[in-house]
Amino acid sequence: MALLDRNTSYPPSFRAEKLEQDQAELLSKFGLLDARQPLASPIHRVDCYRKGQHYQQDVGPQYGIHYTDTVNQLRSLARQHVDFFQSRVIDLSTSGTQQHLVLENGQQLQARLLVLATGGNVINPLAFKLGMRQQATRELRSLSFAFDICRADGQPYDFQSFNYFLDPREHQIDYITLFPIGDSVRINLFTQWHPKDMRVRAMRRNPMRELDEYFPGLFEQIGDSVPTGSDKVALFPTQYYQLSKVEQPGIVVIGDEFQSVSPATGKGLSKVLTDVDVLSGLIPQWLETDGMTVDKIQQFYRHPDKQAVDSLAKREWVYLADNALHPEIISKVKRKLAKLMGVG
Ligand SMILES: Cc1cc2nc3c(=O)[nH]c(=O)nc-3n(C[C@H](O)[C@H](O)[C@H](O)COP(=O)(O)OP(=O)(O)OC[C@H]3O[C@@H](n4cnc5c(N)ncnc54)[C@H](O)[C@@H]3O)c2cc1C
């Protein structure tokens, strides 16, 4: 078995920073929960603030993680069991029996099965070459921000985690979440802004002033706060797509390369870990018989667990976007439904 990546170490990157309960359970099932970094205590209670109301929610164990450190830790464990090749894959050809890869460093490799987990978001020339296309939905977009903060008086925050939800109809902002990662407190802000929106620059330049404007009463709730460290405000734009024409011999596409995810839904790791879970059930069976024909590959894309998590991730994204973009239609539909069901 071989693991190929263009980088030896996963570079610093703004990706998933919180592990939800279902994701922690899958990592635990793989025997890898202790590979998350940092190995911090779980969050069990979230303070929430919505429409001027403060309430607390008990949650299954959640963990703040550094995505980069976690991936690198997982990779160092994997390297004890696989051959690792550090190079960009620049070409590939596939068939029902043998797959062929060309690496940027000139090496060529053969395999029975390829698993493409290249992270998506940009059009991938390898998938494109095989005729796979991103079927995008322009209205489904998200723009996320992240930075570290601390209380201005140097005291610790008196919450384990804090979520402040907005009505996305007002400013196309979904919510902010604050949670510990190691010794720092991280803030993630999830919006549906276009990357060229004027508000993006203001948020990067003066995040505390902007948060104060969009989230009334935030600093009364959590205490006066300041950004920490010299790290700039990180941001990441995404748009919904799913890859088409994926049912092909010899190759499976997983994670964000197969279907993008809105960070606001917190479903990205559920998707990629479910893909891994489903594949680890199927691959040993596939290898028992000759060939890697399309009927084997279809079992992955048509697996109920995979379809359920992909469809949930999309539905939650649509729900967020519908609320922000078509508030009148949505509330009309909701009222109609409520009438039909005899409630409200
Ligand atoms: C800002 C942000 C916040 C998020 N927050 C959350 C959250 O709170 N909870 C959650 O569940 N999800 C969250 N997500 C989603 C989650 O991060 C992703 O779903 C997940 O990281 C996808 O993992 P992946 O393995 O598909 O891709 P990646 O982790 O991006 O891995 C892709 C890998 O492919 C390699 N690669 C690419 N092309 C080549 C090539 N040609 N040759 C060799 N190697 C190549 C790259 O080097 C990289 O190592 C967030 C995403 C973003 C952007």
The ligand as an SDF file (V2000), in Angstrom:
LIG
                    3D

 53 58  0  0  0  0  0  0  0  0999 V2000
  -12.3830   27.0190    6.9240 C   0  0  0  0  0  0  0  0  0  0  0  0
  -12.8920   25.6200    7.1010 C   0  0  0  0  0  0  0  0  0  0  0  0
  -13.3880   25.2190    8.3190 C   0  0  0  0  0  0  0  0  0  0  0  0
  -13.8970   23.9250    8.4550 C   0  0  0  0  0  0  0  0  0  0  0  0
  -14.4280   23.5520    9.6620 N   0  0  0  0  0  0  0  0  0  0  0  0
  -14.9160   22.3100    9.7860 C   0  0  0  0  0  0  0  0  0  0  0  0
  -15.4160   21.8590   11.0540 C   0  0  0  0  0  0  0  0  0  0  0  0
  -15.4220   22.5960   12.0570 O   0  0  0  0  0  0  0  0  0  0  0  0
  -15.8760   20.5870   11.1370 N   0  0  0  0  0  0  0  0  0  0  0  0
  -15.8500   19.7390   10.0630 C   0  0  0  0  0  0  0  0  0  0  0  0
  -16.2560   18.6000   10.1970 O   0  0  0  0  0  0  0  0  0  0  0  0
  -15.3670   20.1320    8.8560 N   0  0  0  0  0  0  0  0  0  0  0  0
  -14.9030   21.3850    8.6960 C   0  0  0  0  0  0  0  0  0  0  0  0
  -14.3880   21.7630    7.4940 N   0  0  0  0  0  0  0  0  0  0  0  0
  -14.3380   20.7950    6.3730 C   0  0  0  0  0  0  0  0  0  0  0  0
  -13.1260   19.8540    6.5090 C   0  0  0  0  0  0  0  0  0  0  0  0
  -11.9650   20.5880    6.8300 O   0  0  0  0  0  0  0  0  0  0  0  0
  -12.9290   19.0960    5.1970 C   0  0  0  0  0  0  0  0  0  0  0  0
  -14.1400   18.4460    4.8620 O   0  0  0  0  0  0  0  0  0  0  0  0
  -11.8210   18.0410    5.2880 C   0  0  0  0  0  0  0  0  0  0  0  0
  -10.6610   18.6490    5.7810 O   0  0  0  0  0  0  0  0  0  0  0  0
  -11.5660   17.4310    3.9080 C   0  0  0  0  0  0  0  0  0  0  0  0
  -10.4870   16.5460    3.9790 O   0  0  0  0  0  0  0  0  0  0  0  0
   -9.9000   15.8970    2.6470 P   0  0  0  0  0  0  0  0  0  0  0  0
   -9.0430   14.7680    3.1190 O   0  0  0  0  0  0  0  0  0  0  0  0
  -10.9770   15.6440    1.6730 O   0  0  0  0  0  0  0  0  0  0  0  0
   -8.9560   17.0420    2.0010 O   0  0  0  0  0  0  0  0  0  0  0  0
   -7.5940   17.7190    2.5180 P   0  0  0  0  0  0  0  0  0  0  0  0
   -7.4390   17.6210    3.9940 O   0  0  0  0  0  0  0  0  0  0  0  0
   -7.5690   19.0840    1.9020 O   0  0  0  0  0  0  0  0  0  0  0  0
   -6.4100   16.8410    1.8860 O   0  0  0  0  0  0  0  0  0  0  0  0
   -6.0740   16.8730    0.5010 C   0  0  0  0  0  0  0  0  0  0  0  0
   -4.6470   16.3590    0.3400 C   0  0  0  0  0  0  0  0  0  0  0  0
   -4.3950   16.0720   -1.0440 O   0  0  0  0  0  0  0  0  0  0  0  0
   -3.0670   16.4960   -1.3700 C   0  0  0  0  0  0  0  0  0  0  0  0
   -3.0080   16.7270   -2.8440 N   0  0  0  0  0  0  0  0  0  0  0  0
   -3.8430   17.5190   -3.5870 C   0  0  0  0  0  0  0  0  0  0  0  0
   -3.5440   17.4150   -4.9020 N   0  0  0  0  0  0  0  0  0  0  0  0
   -2.4990   16.5470   -5.0120 C   0  0  0  0  0  0  0  0  0  0  0  0
   -1.7410   16.0150   -6.1080 C   0  0  0  0  0  0  0  0  0  0  0  0
   -1.9880   16.3290   -7.3900 N   0  0  0  0  0  0  0  0  0  0  0  0
   -0.7380   15.1350   -5.8440 N   0  0  0  0  0  0  0  0  0  0  0  0
   -0.4530   14.7660   -4.5750 C   0  0  0  0  0  0  0  0  0  0  0  0
   -1.1470   15.2170   -3.4930 N   0  0  0  0  0  0  0  0  0  0  0  0
   -2.1570   16.0970   -3.6950 C   0  0  0  0  0  0  0  0  0  0  0  0
   -2.8760   17.7730   -0.5230 C   0  0  0  0  0  0  0  0  0  0  0  0
   -1.5010   18.0540   -0.3410 O   0  0  0  0  0  0  0  0  0  0  0  0
   -3.5810   17.3690    0.7840 C   0  0  0  0  0  0  0  0  0  0  0  0
   -2.7050   16.7380    1.6960 O   0  0  0  0  0  0  0  0  0  0  0  0
  -13.8790   23.0430    7.3420 C   0  0  0  0  0  0  0  0  0  0  0  0
  -13.3430   23.4500    6.1260 C   0  0  0  0  0  0  0  0  0  0  0  0
  -12.8510   24.7260    6.0010 C   0  0  0  0  0  0  0  0  0  0  0  0
  -12.2930   25.1430    4.6660 C   0  0  0  0  0  0  0  0  0  0  0  0
  1  2  1  0
  2  3  1  0
  2 52  2  0
  3  4  2  0
  4  5  1  0
  4 50  1  0
  5  6  2  0
  6  7  1  0
  6 13  1  0
  7  8  2  0
  7  9  1  0
  9 10  1  0
 10 11  2  0
 10 12  1  0
 12 13  2  0
 13 14  1  0
 14 15  1  0
 14 50  1  0
 15 16  1  0
 16 17  1  0
 16 18  1  0
 18 19  1  0
 18 20  1  0
 20 21  1  0
 20 22  1  0
 22 23  1  0
 23 24  1  0
 24 25  2  0
 24 26  1  0
 24 27  1  0
 27 28  1  0
 28 29  2  0
 28 30  1  0
 28 31  1  0
 31 32  1  0
 32 33  1  0
 33 34  1  0
 33 48  1  0
 34 35  1  0
 35 36  1  0
 35 46  1  0
 36 37  1  0
 36 45  1  0
 37 38  2  0
 38 39  1  0
 39 40  1  0
 39 45  2  0
 40 41  1  0
 40 42  2  0
 42 43  1  0
 43 44  2  0
 44 45  1  0
 46 47  1  0
 46 48  1  0
 48 49  1  0
 50 51  2  0
 51 52  1  0
 52 53  1  0
M  END
$$$$
